[in-house]
Structure formats: structure tokens, C-alpha cells
Amino acid sequence: MAFGVAMKFNSLPKEGEPLNIIMRPPLEGEEAIVSAGISKGKVNEFTNTNRSVTIEMEHEFFASHAKEANSAFWIIAIGNDDADDIGRPIGVSSIDGIKDGRGGSGCIIFDTDMWGKGIASACHRARCFYAYSRLGLRAIDSTVAYPNTGSYKALLGVGYAVTGTLYSLHFTGGKWHHLHSLTWVNPDKYKWDEFWCDNKPPKKFVVARKKAKATLEWAKQNITFL
Ligand SMILES: CC(C)(COP(=O)(O)OP(=O)(O)OC[C@H]1O[C@@H](n2cnc3c(N)ncnc32)[C@H](O)[C@@H]1OP(=O)(O)O)[C@@H](O)C(=O)NCCC(=O)NCCS
């Protein structure tokens, strides 16, 4: 698996024209743009990296990911038009550490001019769809630092639910921050039943399931596998 299958779809802006988004495997030479992007102080303030990454480190990351069976990694790119299947890299996303039908998600939009245009929200939809349609996952987990409102809202919007708080785990801006712990449960009947088994789903997950179903419905209509 290693790298996710390429997908194409449009962003969901509140205003303005939708953008052509492509999630695809990295191309030769893109280590430079990714390492520079994720090393920006404004970008990695709330990521687990919180450090600079060199081209060599990113090259090693791509090479080790190519051999991994339990993850799916994508470059997020913006296409010039509908016919563009490559686009300009502006971020990365992944499902990592897949085990027992469950993985962890991450997303970084490193072109800060592209923040607030609905790109992460659309990419989360595509990633959930991939987890449902290609990986058959029961669930996806994530953590978000309390001050990272954009990431928190984007995850809640596609049907993640908050499972708890991890106290005082992320240090930035001279302070320790708590993390929200979140889980997206696959809303498909069989995966949902498999996840909850004999346990009654908490109400917040029943509410989140409606959003997760809407996410998959949108994805079925809007996502093209390349
Ligand atoms: C966090 C991040 C992924 C959000 O991406 P994005 O494409 O800007 O997000 P979206 O445009 O889809 O916005 C999602 C929601 O958050 C809101 N939002 C976005 N940025 C926000 C901000 N800085 N403050 C408050 N709300 C914000 C949007 O209005 C939208 O709200 P809605 O769901 O009510 O419409 C992006 O800012 C980023 O990559 N940051 C650096 C890396 C990072 O923190 N990654 C996540 C680690 S958990």
C-alpha cells in the first residue's frame, strides 16, 4: 500500500471558485518542496514534527514509506484545471500505523496562502472515503492540540467525535497544551457493528455517524480515482 491511490476532487470553499485538488503519491524530486514546507515555523507549530526536516530526511521518509504495508501517504496538490492530474504540491496527508482495521490520520497544508479555503475539509473527506472503500477500516484516530481550531473543526466536520483529552502533551509558544483525542468510526453498517460489537455507541458517535455518512455520500459523487 505505502502510498495511497491517486484521487481527484474539488475543494469546498465558503466563497469563491472551488479548487481542483489531487491527492497522489509523491514524484521524484518533491522531497525539496515537502521538506521546506513542513519545516516552516508557522506550519509545524501544532504538528508532531515541530522541527526542521532536510531534503535527505524527507527522501528517507519517502523511501521507507514505499516499503511500508500499513500506511497510505499522499501529496496534496492543486491542479491548474480539470485535466491536470499532477498539480502543484501544497501539503501532505496520511493514514498511518494501520493495525486491526484501524489507523491514525494526519494532514498538513504547508502553503499557508491556501489555508481557510476548505482544502483540509475536502481532503479529510477523501481520506475517510479511501479508508471506507479501499482499506475497509473500522476507524481512524487523530489528536489535535487545543488551540488548533482549524484542524479540530475540519475533523469534526467529516464525522470524527471527541473521545477525550490528553493532558499537557504538546509544547509550543512557551506553554504546554492539551490534545483532543478524536475517532472517526466507519458509518457503514457492517463496519459500525463490528466496531461497537456488544457496546452501545455513545450519543456523540451516533450524531457523528450522520456526518460520516454525509462525508461518504459526498465522496461517492465527487471523488474520481485516477
Ligand atoms: C489545520 C489545517 C490542516 C486546516 O486546513 P484548512 O484547509 O485551512 O482547513 P479548512 O479551510 O478546511 O477549514 C476547516 C474549518 O476550520 C476553520 N478554520 C480554518 N482555519 C482556522 C483558524 N486558523 N482558526 C479558526 N478556524 C479556522 C474553517 O473556517 C473551517 O470551518 P467550518 O468547518 O466551520 O467551515 C491547516 O491550517 C494546516 O495545515 N495547519 C498546519 C499543520 C497542522 O496544524 N496540521 C494539523 C495537525 S493536527
The ligand as an ORCA input file, in Angstrom:
! r2SCAN-3c Opt
* xyz 0 1
  C      -5.069     22.860     10.235
  C      -5.132     22.868      8.722
  C      -4.897     21.433      8.201
  C      -6.526     23.362      8.277
  O      -6.562     23.330      6.853
  P      -7.509     24.299      6.011
  O      -7.509     23.815      4.602
  O      -7.125     25.700      6.265
  O      -8.928     23.985      6.712
  P     -10.370     24.315      6.118
  O     -10.281     25.504      5.212
  O     -10.943     23.072      5.551
  O     -11.156     24.759      7.435
  C     -11.773     23.856      8.315
  C     -12.639     24.645      9.299
  O     -11.793     25.327     10.222
  C     -11.970     26.732     10.133
  N     -10.631     27.290     10.243
  C      -9.596     27.139      9.384
  N      -8.504     27.755      9.882
  C      -8.876     28.305     11.065
  C      -8.192     29.091     12.054
  N      -6.913     29.408     11.918
  N      -8.889     29.475     13.140
  C     -10.194     29.161     13.293
  N     -10.877     28.417     12.395
  C     -10.232     28.008     11.296
  C     -12.630     26.979      8.792
  O     -13.398     28.149      8.788
  C     -13.498     25.730      8.664
  O     -14.630     25.881      9.489
  P     -16.051     25.247      9.085
  O     -15.859     23.754      9.157
  O     -16.965     25.777     10.116
  O     -16.328     25.693      7.692
  C      -4.053     23.835      8.126
  O      -4.228     25.104      8.711
  C      -2.641     23.347      8.405
  O      -2.114     22.530      7.662
  N      -2.013     23.842      9.506
  C      -0.646     23.458      9.856
  C      -0.456     21.978     10.146
  C      -1.460     21.431     11.139
  O      -1.757     22.031     12.155
  N      -1.958     20.233     10.818
  C      -2.921     19.530     11.644
  C      -2.253     18.870     12.787
  S      -3.437     18.034     13.799
*
